[in-house]
Amino acid sequence: MIKTNNIEATFHLAHAIKQQLNNQLETQHLGISHMHVRVLKTISETPCSTAMDIAGLFKRDKAQITRLVNYLIDQKLVTKKANPNDKRSQFLELTVTGKALQQQLKALSDNVENRMIMGIKEKDLEIFTQVSEQMKSNIVEHL
């Protein structure tokens, strides 16, 4: 039987994390949203990624991702590089400024995570991670 309190608890946790990260972004006056942060992180961690790759990963339409990427390009945080294998697409890379910002964003994220897990035993965190991954797999398998 499904317990709605599990779903609600998960929504509340996700919302609290998102809200805390957004508060951190506003406090730092970075001028970017959590979606910009996700795009920057993906570009940082995935060499040779394209806007289409990111759209697929985030399950968003390409136009929305293109707008996010274009904003990051305008802010001189991301640059495009020709894809030698496909003339129709371009690889996205962080600029020096983008890499510096990514480091700052990682520190903000680490700070939020450290606050979130304060007072929780390592073993309990491992169990939480395993259970969360299993729940995600259960949902994804049934899409």
Legacy VTK file of the C-alpha trace (Angstrom):
# vtk DataFile Version 3.0
C-alpha trace
ASCII
DATASET POLYDATA
POINTS 143 float
0.000 0.000 0.000
1.292 3.462 -0.887
1.803 5.827 1.993
1.323 9.400 0.882
3.490 10.559 3.766
6.526 9.025 1.985
5.724 10.959 -1.165
5.011 14.132 0.795
8.225 13.781 2.799
10.176 13.396 -0.435
8.496 16.446 -1.987
9.153 18.490 1.157
12.824 17.488 1.203
13.287 18.260 -2.498
11.504 21.599 -2.084
13.580 22.525 0.986
16.825 21.724 -0.840
15.785 23.709 -3.906
14.656 26.637 -1.765
17.881 26.634 0.250
20.007 26.545 -2.909
17.940 29.365 -4.441
18.384 31.401 -1.245
22.133 30.858 -1.453
22.148 31.971 -5.105
20.185 35.118 -4.241
22.392 35.913 -1.249
25.490 35.673 -3.426
23.884 37.877 -6.128
25.022 35.486 -8.854
22.195 36.322 -11.260
21.504 32.702 -12.159
18.756 30.219 -11.343
18.976 26.639 -10.149
18.474 25.483 -13.761
21.523 27.512 -14.821
23.421 25.812 -12.005
22.350 22.380 -13.241
23.417 23.229 -16.805
26.802 24.537 -15.633
27.366 21.433 -13.521
26.462 19.140 -16.403
28.783 20.948 -18.803
31.533 20.810 -16.189
31.133 17.082 -15.562
30.383 15.980 -19.128
33.017 16.934 -21.679
31.724 17.322 -25.228
28.113 17.814 -24.138
25.672 19.546 -26.449
22.440 21.419 -25.750
20.582 18.402 -27.131
22.420 16.090 -24.685
21.430 18.332 -21.780
17.820 18.544 -22.986
17.655 14.747 -23.034
19.294 14.410 -19.631
16.940 16.937 -18.012
13.938 15.736 -20.012
13.275 19.317 -21.174
12.668 20.671 -24.639
15.685 21.872 -26.587
14.315 25.431 -26.867
14.258 25.812 -23.073
17.813 24.480 -22.735
18.963 26.673 -25.621
17.626 29.748 -23.799
19.469 28.727 -20.629
22.688 28.070 -22.556
22.415 31.335 -24.486
22.082 33.246 -21.214
25.210 31.504 -19.905
27.025 32.378 -23.145
25.917 36.019 -22.847
27.273 36.035 -19.287
30.619 34.697 -20.618
30.292 31.536 -18.525
29.959 29.072 -21.408
31.346 28.931 -24.902
30.564 26.780 -27.927
33.107 24.697 -29.800
32.599 23.028 -33.173
31.720 19.354 -33.051
34.063 17.717 -35.582
31.718 14.715 -35.904
28.527 16.684 -36.582
28.505 20.112 -38.210
24.940 20.711 -36.938
25.861 20.587 -33.246
28.344 22.327 -31.005
30.063 21.225 -27.840
29.577 23.361 -24.757
32.500 24.270 -22.514
32.891 26.377 -19.407
34.991 29.500 -19.806
37.594 30.392 -17.194
34.943 32.562 -15.536
32.463 29.679 -15.761
34.931 27.294 -14.117
35.518 29.754 -11.286
31.771 30.151 -10.811
31.329 26.380 -10.881
33.813 26.081 -8.011
31.876 28.719 -6.067
28.605 26.896 -6.772
30.106 23.606 -5.603
31.080 25.265 -2.320
27.498 26.580 -1.911
26.081 23.141 -2.661
28.505 21.474 -0.253
27.479 23.958 2.431
23.787 23.159 1.951
24.494 19.429 1.955
26.596 19.662 5.128
23.771 21.525 6.864
21.245 18.987 5.587
23.103 15.944 6.908
24.163 17.472 10.223
23.600 15.024 13.071
22.835 12.074 10.794
24.972 8.953 11.139
27.043 7.860 8.138
25.297 4.464 8.099
21.878 6.168 7.979
23.041 8.353 5.063
24.189 5.253 3.182
20.797 3.630 3.737
19.018 6.841 2.664
21.053 6.944 -0.550
20.355 3.286 -1.315
16.639 3.642 -0.620
16.424 6.845 -2.705
18.168 5.171 -5.635
15.851 2.160 -5.393
12.780 4.405 -5.310
14.043 6.296 -8.360
14.698 3.020 -10.190
11.233 1.740 -9.308
9.645 4.854 -10.800
11.858 5.079 -13.878
11.317 1.413 -14.738
7.572 2.002 -14.884
7.585 5.052 -17.152
LINES 1 144
143 0 1 2 3 4 5 6 7 8 9 10 11 12 13 14 15 16 17 18 19 20 21 22 23 24 25 26 27 28 29 30 31 32 33 34 35 36 37 38 39 40 41 42 43 44 45 46 47 48 49 50 51 52 53 54 55 56 57 58 59 60 61 62 63 64 65 66 67 68 69 70 71 72 73 74 75 76 77 78 79 80 81 82 83 84 85 86 87 88 89 90 91 92 93 94 95 96 97 98 99 100 101 102 103 104 105 106 107 108 109 110 111 112 113 114 115 116 117 118 119 120 121 122 123 124 125 126 127 128 129 130 131 132 133 134 135 136 137 138 139 140 141 142
